Amino acid sequence: MSTLIAATTYTAEEYLALEIASDSRHEYRHGAIIPMTGGTPAHNEITRMLVFLLTADLRKQPYSIFVTDQRL
């Protein structure tokens, strides 16, 4: 379960400043900053293989494969 960083409300600008300086990912939701979980090495290996297989299979199709575990 996610926990809040603090019981205070943040502006979007404050969130962006904190997120840029942070080593980990967070989500901004209605003024709250919520830590996001990171992937494990095993999870990343499974993701890598699935992306490889799907990309090879969909090579001549009008589709793109994106990995969702990324920080924006």
C-alpha positions in Angstrom: 0.0 0.0 0.0 1.2 3.5 -0.8 2.0 5.9 2.0 2.1 9.7 1.9 5.5 11.5 2.3 3.9 14.1 4.6 0.5 15.1 5.8 0.8 18.4 4.0 -0.7 19.5 0.6 1.8 20.4 -2.1 1.3 22.5 -5.2 2.2 21.0 -8.6 5.3 23.3 -8.8 6.5 22.0 -5.4 6.0 18.4 -6.4 8.0 18.9 -9.6 10.8 20.6 -7.7 10.9 17.7 -5.2 10.6 15.0 -7.9 13.5 16.5 -9.9 15.8 16.4 -6.8 14.6 12.9 -5.7 16.4 9.6 -6.4 13.1 7.7 -6.5 9.8 8.1 -8.3 6.6 9.6 -6.8 3.1 10.3 -8.0 1.3 13.6 -7.5 -2.4 13.1 -6.6 -4.7 15.9 -5.4 -1.9 17.7 -3.6 -0.4 14.5 -2.1 3.0 13.1 -3.0 2.9 9.3 -3.0 6.0 7.1 -3.4 5.9 4.7 -6.4 7.4 1.2 -6.1 10.4 0.3 -8.2 10.9 -2.9 -10.2 13.2 -5.8 -9.2 15.9 -7.3 -11.4 13.7 -10.3 -12.1 10.8 -8.1 -13.0 13.0 -6.1 -15.4 14.3 -9.3 -17.0 10.7 -10.5 -17.6 9.8 -7.1 -19.1 12.9 -7.1 -21.3 12.1 -10.5 -22.7 8.4 -9.7 -23.3 9.3 -6.4 -25.1 11.9 -8.3 -27.2 9.4 -11.0 -28.2 6.5 -8.6 -28.9 8.7 -6.2 -30.9 10.0 -9.1 -33.1 6.5 -10.5 -33.6 5.0 -7.1 -34.4 7.8 -5.9 -36.6 5.7 -5.3 -39.7 2.6 -4.1 -37.8 1.6 -0.5 -37.1 2.1 -1.0 -33.3 4.7 0.3 -30.8 5.8 -1.4 -27.6 6.6 0.8 -24.5 7.8 -0.2 -21.1 5.7 1.4 -18.3 8.3 1.4 -15.5 9.8 4.7 -16.4 10.1 8.0 -14.7 8.6 10.9 -16.7 
